[in-house]
Amino acid sequence: MNASVFAEISEFARTLPAHGALMGLDLGTKTIGVAVSDGMRSVATPLETVKRRKFGLDAARLLELAGARAIVGIVLGLPRNMDGSEGPRAQSTRAFARNLSGLTPLPLTFWDERLSTVAAERALLEADTTRKRRAEVIDHVAASYILQGALDRLAHIGRSGST
C-alpha cells in the first residue's frame, strides 16, 4: 500500500497520471477541510468538513471520499509560520501524511497554506455569508484555496516542463 509523501510538488507531479482529480486537505485540530479538483485539474471546489475523531476514522472517511471521486493524489496544507519556519502544527501535518501514506497507494504532497484561511474568510465575508455559515464552511473553503494554489503550480510545471 505504502504511497510516497513528496516534499516537492515537482516530484509529486511526476507521479501523477495526465488527468485525474486531486484532493486538498486543510488539517485543523478539530476538523479537516476537504476540497477536490476536476479531472483536468483546473478548478478546486470545497467539498466538506470532516469532524476529527481518531486517526483511523478520519483516514477512513478521507479515503472513502477519495475513492468515490477517483482521486489520483492528495495535497495537504502545510501550516508554516509567517517567517517560513515550521512549528508543531507543521510537524503534526507531516506525521498525518506519513500515517495516511501507509493506508493508500495515492501520492501525497504539501502546499504552503499561509494565509489560506484568511483568504477564505475574506471571500466568505465578501459573499455576505453569515457568521454561523462561515464557521460551518471555512475549513473546506480554506482547503480549496490550498488545492487551487497547488493546481496553479502544477499547471505551470506542466507548461514549462521545469520545477
C-alpha positions as CSV (number, residue, x, y, z in Angstrom):
1,M,0.0,0.0,0.0
2,N,2.7,2.5,1.1
3,A,2.4,5.6,-1.1
4,S,5.0,8.2,-1.3
5,V,5.0,11.5,0.5
6,F,6.7,14.1,-1.7
7,A,8.4,17.1,-0.1
8,E,8.5,18.9,-3.5
9,I,5.4,19.4,-5.7
10,S,7.5,18.9,-8.8
11,E,8.3,15.3,-7.6
12,F,4.6,14.8,-6.8
13,A,3.7,16.0,-10.3
14,R,6.0,13.3,-12.0
15,T,4.0,10.5,-10.3
16,L,0.5,11.7,-11.4
17,P,-1.3,10.5,-14.5
18,A,-2.0,13.1,-17.2
19,H,-5.6,13.6,-15.9
20,G,-7.5,12.8,-12.7
21,A,-8.8,14.7,-9.8
22,L,-6.8,15.8,-6.7
23,M,-7.9,16.2,-3.2
24,G,-6.8,19.1,-0.9
25,L,-6.8,18.9,2.9
26,D,-6.7,21.7,5.5
27,L,-5.9,19.8,8.7
28,G,-7.1,21.5,11.8
29,T,-7.1,20.3,15.4
30,K,-10.8,19.7,15.4
31,T,-11.7,19.5,11.7
32,I,-10.3,18.6,8.3
33,G,-11.4,20.7,5.4
34,V,-11.7,18.8,2.2
35,A,-11.7,20.1,-1.4
36,V,-11.5,18.4,-4.7
37,S,-10.5,19.3,-8.2
38,D,-12.0,18.5,-11.6
39,G,-10.3,15.8,-13.7
40,M,-8.4,18.3,-15.7
41,R,-7.0,19.9,-12.5
42,S,-8.1,23.4,-13.3
43,V,-10.6,24.3,-10.5
44,A,-10.7,23.4,-6.8
45,T,-14.1,23.1,-5.2
46,P,-14.8,22.9,-1.5
47,L,-16.4,19.5,-0.6
48,E,-16.9,19.1,3.1
49,T,-15.5,19.4,6.6
50,V,-14.7,16.2,8.4
51,K,-15.0,16.4,12.2
52,R,-11.8,14.9,13.7
53,R,-12.2,11.9,15.9
54,K,-9.4,9.2,15.8
55,F,-6.8,9.0,13.0
56,G,-8.2,5.7,11.8
57,L,-11.8,7.0,11.5
58,D,-10.6,10.3,9.9
59,A,-8.4,8.5,7.4
60,A,-11.2,6.0,6.5
61,R,-13.5,9.0,5.7
62,L,-10.9,10.8,3.6
63,L,-10.1,7.6,1.7
64,E,-13.8,6.9,1.2
65,L,-14.2,10.4,-0.3
66,A,-11.1,9.9,-2.5
67,G,-12.4,6.5,-3.8
68,A,-15.8,7.9,-4.6
69,R,-14.3,10.7,-6.6
70,A,-11.5,8.8,-8.3
71,I,-8.8,10.9,-6.7
72,V,-5.3,10.4,-8.0
73,G,-3.3,12.4,-5.5
74,I,-3.6,14.3,-2.2
75,V,-2.3,17.8,-1.3
76,L,-2.1,18.7,2.4
77,G,-1.9,22.3,3.5
78,L,1.4,22.8,5.4
79,P,1.0,25.4,8.2
80,R,4.3,27.3,8.1
81,N,4.9,30.3,10.3
82,M,5.0,33.6,8.6
83,D,8.8,33.5,8.6
84,G,8.7,30.2,6.7
85,S,9.8,28.1,9.7
86,E,7.8,25.0,10.8
87,G,6.3,24.6,14.2
88,P,4.3,21.9,16.0
89,R,1.3,22.1,13.6
90,A,3.5,21.5,10.5
91,Q,5.2,18.6,12.3
92,S,1.7,17.2,13.1
93,T,0.7,17.6,9.4
94,R,3.8,15.7,8.2
95,A,3.1,12.9,10.7
96,F,-0.6,12.7,9.4
97,A,0.7,12.4,5.9
98,R,3.2,9.7,6.8
99,N,0.4,7.7,8.6
100,L,-2.1,8.3,5.7
101,S,0.5,7.1,3.2
102,G,0.6,3.7,4.9
103,L,-3.1,3.3,4.1
104,T,-3.3,4.3,0.4
105,P,-1.3,4.0,-2.8
106,L,-2.1,7.6,-3.6
107,P,0.9,10.0,-3.7
108,L,0.8,12.9,-1.2
109,T,2.5,16.3,-1.1
110,F,2.3,19.5,0.8
111,W,1.4,23.1,-0.1
112,D,2.2,26.2,1.9
113,E,-1.1,27.2,3.5
114,R,-0.1,30.5,4.9
115,L,-3.0,32.9,4.6
116,S,-5.4,30.4,3.0
117,T,-7.8,30.7,6.0
118,V,-7.5,34.5,5.8
119,A,-8.3,34.4,2.1
120,A,-11.2,32.0,2.6
121,E,-12.6,34.2,5.4
122,R,-12.3,37.3,3.2
123,A,-14.1,35.6,0.3
124,L,-16.9,34.5,2.6
125,L,-17.3,38.0,4.1
126,E,-17.4,39.4,0.6
127,A,-20.1,36.9,-0.3
128,D,-22.0,38.3,2.8
129,T,-22.0,34.8,4.5
130,T,-23.5,34.7,8.0
131,R,-21.2,34.1,10.9
132,K,-22.8,30.7,11.6
133,R,-22.4,29.7,7.9
134,R,-18.8,30.9,7.8
135,A,-18.0,28.7,10.8
136,E,-19.5,25.7,9.0
137,V,-17.7,26.1,5.7
138,I,-14.4,27.9,6.5
139,D,-12.3,24.8,6.7
140,H,-13.3,23.3,3.3
141,V,-13.2,26.7,1.6
142,A,-9.6,27.1,3.0
143,A,-8.9,23.6,1.6
144,S,-10.0,24.8,-1.8
145,Y,-7.6,27.7,-1.6
146,I,-4.8,25.3,-0.7
147,L,-5.7,23.0,-3.5
148,Q,-6.1,25.8,-6.1
149,G,-2.6,27.1,-5.3
150,A,-1.2,23.6,-5.9
151,L,-3.2,23.2,-9.1
152,D,-1.9,26.5,-10.4
153,R,1.7,25.4,-9.7
154,L,1.1,22.0,-11.3
155,A,-0.2,23.7,-14.4
156,H,2.9,25.9,-14.5
157,I,5.2,22.9,-14.1
158,G,3.3,21.1,-16.9
159,R,3.6,24.0,-19.3
160,S,7.2,24.8,-18.7
161,G,8.5,21.3,-18.0
162,S,10.6,22.8,-15.2
163,T,10.4,22.7,-11.5
